[in-house]
Amino acid sequence: MRFDLEKGKNGEWFTFFGSEVKPDGEIKYLEPEEGAGKVCFRIADPEVIEKIHAQTRKRTAEFVNNPKTRQMERVQYFDQTPAQENKERELMWDYAIVDWKDMLDAKGTPIPCTLPNKLKLMNIPQFARFVGRCIQLISGA
């Protein structure tokens, strides 16, 4: 069996498809429209995730009393401010959305694939559902 080890790093292209939320909350994904733009996605591997976490989380450790053993135990956790949470989310979306083609604004002007534009599009439920579904398809979930 042969595998392209670079394919995951380059991403996979998906033609934009819309979605509808039914009254019962179920999401129905629609067929791509003719002339719809395409978006390239990739999944972050553990090394990329670790780098993002290093930028957005602070590891903290303290000693706490274990009531069962009555001994002090060292507990580690990650401390993260709301601003760091937002930054982590931005970095993850920036990594996951590699590029796009033929994405246009309401006036028909091409939208450049930049971090600010990725974040603006992620605030549009239709696009966010599309991204979520594509990531799900790539990951095989």
N, C-alpha and C positions, 0 to 999 in steps of 0.2 A: 504494500500500500504506500502511495506517495502522498506527501503533504507539502504544501507551499508554506514554509515557515515565515515568510515575509507578508503573506496575505493579510493576516490579522492586524499587522502594524499599519498597512496601507488603508484598510477599511473596506467596506462593502457598500455599493451604491443601491439606493432604493428610490423608485419613482414615488412622488408624493401621492398619498391616498388619504381621503378624508375619513371621517368617522361620525357616527351619530350616537347619542346617549339615549337609550330607550327609557320610557317612564319607570321601568323596574330597575334602572341603574345599569343594565347590561350595555356594553359598548358594541356597536355593529361597525365593522370596518368596511369601507366602500372600495370599489374598484378604482384604480388610478384614472384620472381624467386625461383626455388627450391633450398633449402639450404641457402636462404638469412638470414642474421642476423635479430635479433629482438631488438627493442628499446622500453624502458618504458618511458612514458611521463606523466606529471601531470601539472595542471593549477594552477598558483599562486592565492591564495585567497587574499582578500583585506588586511588582516593582514600581509601576507608575502610581498605584494607589498609595504605597508607602511614601513616595516623594511628596504627594499631595498632602498626606496626613502630617508629614514633617513640617510643612509650611503652615498648616492650619490648626494644629493641636499641640497642647503642652502636656507632656507626661508628668504626672504627679504621683508621689508615693507617700504614704503615712503609716504609722503603726496604730492599730486599733486592738481593743481587747476582744478576744473571742470568748463569749460567755460560756460556751460548752467546755472549752479546755482551760479557761481562765489564764490564757497566755496572750501575750502581745503578738500580733501577726502583721506582717508587712502587706499592705494592700496597694496596688497600683491602679490608677485610672487616668483617663484623658480629660483634661480641662479644656473647654472650648467656649468662647464667647459667641453671642449671636452673630457678630461681625465675622468671626472666623468660620462659623457654620455657612454663612452666605458665601464667603470666599471659597470654601471647599466645594460648594455646589457649583459655583462659577467655573472653577478649575476642572471639575469633572465634566461639565457640559462642553467646555472648550476642548477638552481632549476627545470626548466622544463624537462630537460633530466635526468631522475633518474638513469638509468642503461642501459646496453645493453649486448646482448649475440651474440656470433659468428660474431662479426665485425672484419674483417681482413684487413691488409694493403696490398699493391701491391705484397708483397713477401709471403703472406699467414700467416703472424704472427698475433696473436690476438692483438687487440688494447685495452689497458686498458681504462676503463671509468673514465677518469680524466678530470678536468677542461681544461688543455692545449689541450687535445685531442678533447674535445667537441668543443673548439673554432677553432681548425684546421679543423674539419669536417664541421663546420658552414660556413667556407670559400669556401666549395665546393658546387656550385649551386645545383647539384642533391640532396645532403643531405639536404641543406637548404630548398628546395621545399618540400621534404619529411617531415621535421619537421613542416613546416608551415601547410601542409595539415593535419597531425596528430593532431596538436593543434586545428585546425579548426573542425575536426571531434569530438574531445573530448568536445569542447565547444558548439557543436550543431549549429554552424553558417553555 
